[in-house]
């Protein structure tokens, strides 16, 4: 009986897999875009579909069906992001398997991205990201501006695994490809939208497309502005914090010079200016609280009668008074701003041997922030930072087919130049004495990078193909430091130079180093039929070394960190079945990373300095699965999950030689999953669209802290072996961990007037889940864990109207 059942079941499954082959091939051919103006995925109504739409991606530089490429990629259309209430890049991460991010600890105007365990530990101008970001093909070297609202987005694609043989810059974790809508020649069209929500959130968006010369010249402009009151209340000044205040404007001009030659010009401005989300004290050691009490009784402004502003006589009293609330009392407010200006030119030329594309651009970043790092009314730790950076890049790409379509190829050459100033200062216990010092770090950085790459796929038969790619990169990086020790209360003063041997007057110290590396990919692909693709590949990614901006003391800190390399093996399959009503994509990977780049603390004559060093070797293994099903007319269910298991194989501290392999992997969630349902229904008056999505993330370290217990039962810090009390060890780890749990979001919309007018209501974090999502650790004698919590539940209404040609 079991054998008969299995045979019939397998036959049914085989029929389901083989049946849609012809239809899929025809559908894919019909939907593949043939110009830069074609959208990257179908926007057909859910209510009228009988099968899943093809998703066309550009992960390999040409338009291809997602199901036909041996690449682990998740793709979204702009309309799909709107349906799922995704308004910023963090929302995309929430929906994507294995992709997590967090606001940078040092500045709230930049974010750290993580894919498959690879992440950037800081947002310094000397440290390259593990995950690259490309907007309309232009590489964004720095993460400033990624907190902006999504504006007129055509598609978003998340690529997992090492990149380099197809993209301008090398990365070890993956790449984010954002594409915005180009001008079109279909007539005057546009959209206006307005949103109002909780905490007095108000947002307005305008988009206008105007053809100027028939089929030759068109212009498209888009602008959005958002303001929101803060939900944190700083009680000393009455200031609301964690507010929003930003705007983005973009202008694109498309000229079709001939039928084979087009030129696209783009300019974008982004600005944000707000009070950052405050740090709060997540934990403080009882001994540290007592020491701070004595400190303020001795050195406080009204010593010894009052320990600190606000009337609290014990640090712990203050913590207890605001615990679990959105109220804070700070020693310093936390203003932050960022401005970016981006311009680019994209030239496309179709030739007899393939397509030639040139992407050239400039991006300027200015940012500044002030942080009260321990989050209390006591003047304990504050920091400031400022960046003024400029990048120029150019990339020439050639794609095409050769040998009677036996070979698909893509090749290119990439140049990147960056220069500017990155500076920061941290002040510890400035009231301790009139001579209390702080270290001011100022780096004038310069980078020149060049890479040449190529990748091809050889089709040996209709079923078997081989993909191979190679890249060579050269990175030249220099820095001029004027790091100096100053009086904490007089930052313009000079006590001494932070770097031994620097010019005694200017504190100038300079060095320049070069790094090079080879990246590759090689894989075998087997297309069982048009509905089933199986592949296996191996890849190597390269992340450049660099200079230590926060160098202080002797030569031990003023040395470069070396390139990081990732060798990854991946196998996966992609399939559609049940008459293309179900799509399932699965990938598994094993990644070995050497010279992994990590922050380390060194002790110098000027105090302590945080530098970037190489942490030996680490291994990551896991996988991702994505399922989409059209369950019945109008209702689509999607679900995905990811697992990554990180493990240090060796990690000796570059300064002390201590074994740090017990440390945790910051920002790496071992388990994530999300599920979403979308229902569309046509009525006489219009179309109703309902969406709910739930994203779950397992326990995630938001700081690398860990502890271990020796054979005698003594607790130790995993970073340096320092002895800890059991209470301090356990509580510090708990405060620096994002608790496991999920976030629910929902959106309901009704489209009227031929769906030109849309009324929508939305909710974000509907269940009001509040967790620590960022942490800073201060070691003894402070022994403080500072944390930042996520946004509370928000909700609102959006009204939009589209006009002109559809």
Number of C-alpha atoms within 10 A of each C-alpha: 6 6 8 9 10 11 12 11 12 12 12 13 14 13 14 17 20 19 18 20 19 13 14 21 14 10 13 20 13 10 19 20 19 10 9 15 13 16 23 26 24 16 12 10 14 22 18 12 15 15 20 20 19 21 21 25 28 14 23 18 16 17 18 21 20 22 25 18 18 24 22 24 22 20 24 23 22 25 17 17 20 14 20 23 22 21 15 15 18 19 15 21 20 23 27 26 28 28 25 25 19 17 17 19 22 20 24 25 25 22 24 21 29 26 28 32 30 29 25 22 22 20 19 20 28 25 22 22 30 29 28 26 24 18 13 19 20 25 26 21 23 23 20 23 22 18 17 22 19 18 20 21 18 21 23 22 21 24 21 24 28 31 28 32 30 24 27 29 29 30 28 32 29 28 28 22 21 22 21 18 21 25 24 23 20 15 17 18 18 19 18 18 18 17 17 19 17 15 15 13 19 20 20 18 20 20 20 19 26 20 20 16 12 11 17 16 20 24 23 22 22 21 20 23 21 20 19 19 18 21 17 20 18 21 14 15 11 9 12 19 23 20 19 19 19 21 21 23 19 21 20 22 22 26 20 18 13 11 10 11 15 19 18 21 19 20 18 18 18 23 19 22 19 24 23 24 23 29 24 26 26 24 22 22 21 15 14 17 19 13 15 20 20 17 17 26 19 17 18 20 14 13 14 15 13 17 24 24 18 14 12 17 18 18 23 17 12 19 20 10 12 15 13 9 9 16 18 24 23 25 22 22 21 24 18 22 21 24 21 20 19 20 19 21 19 21 18 20 17 16 12 6 11 16 17 19 20 19 21 22 22 21 23 20 20 19 23 21 23 24 27 25 32 28 27 25 22 23 22 20 20 20 17 20 20 20 21 19 22 21 22 21 23 21 23 18 21 21 21 19 17 12 8 7 12 14 18 19 23 24 22 22 20 21 19 22 19 20 20 19 19 23 22 22 21 19 22 18 20 19 18 16 11 11 14 16 25 23 28 27 21 24 28 20 22 21 21 18 21 20 24 23 23 22 22 22 21 19 16 11 10 11 13 15 18 18 19 19 21 20 26 19 24 17 21 18 24 21 24 19 29 24 28 25 24 22 19 24 16 13 16 11 13 17 14 17 25 29 27 18 13 20 12 12 10 13 21 19 20 16 13 16 17 17 16 17 19 19 25 23 23 18 19 18 23 18 18 14 17 21 25 20 21 21 21 20 20 19 24 28 28 28 32 29 26 27 28 23 30 25 29 31 22 17 11 15 27 21 19 24 23 20 19 23 24 27 21 23 20 22 21 21 23 24 21 26 22 19 19 23 19 19 19 19 23 19 23 19 20 19 26 20 25 20 21 22 27 18 17 18 18 19 16 17 12 19 14 14 19 16 24 29 25 22 26 20 21 20 20 20 20 20 22 24 21 21 17 20 21 23 13 15 15 18 19 21 19 18 21 22 22 24 23 23 17 21 18 21 15 17 21 16 22 20 14 12 10 14 17 19 20 19 20 22 23 20 28 26 27 21 21 26 23 22 19 20 19 22 19 21 17 16 11 7 12 16 19 20 21 19 21 20 22 19 23 18 22 17 17 21 26 26 24 20 22 21 24 18 15 9 7 6 9 12 21 19 21 22 22 15 14 12 15 17 13 15 11 20 21 14 16 24 19 18 26 27 23 22 18 14 14 17 19 20 22 22 22 21 20 21 20 17 12 11 15 15 18 20 17 19 19 21 20 20 20 16 14 14 15 16 18 19 23 23 25 23 21 14 12 12 12 20 18 23 27 26 26 20 19 14 17 15 17 17 18 18 18 18 17 18 18 19 13 14 11 10
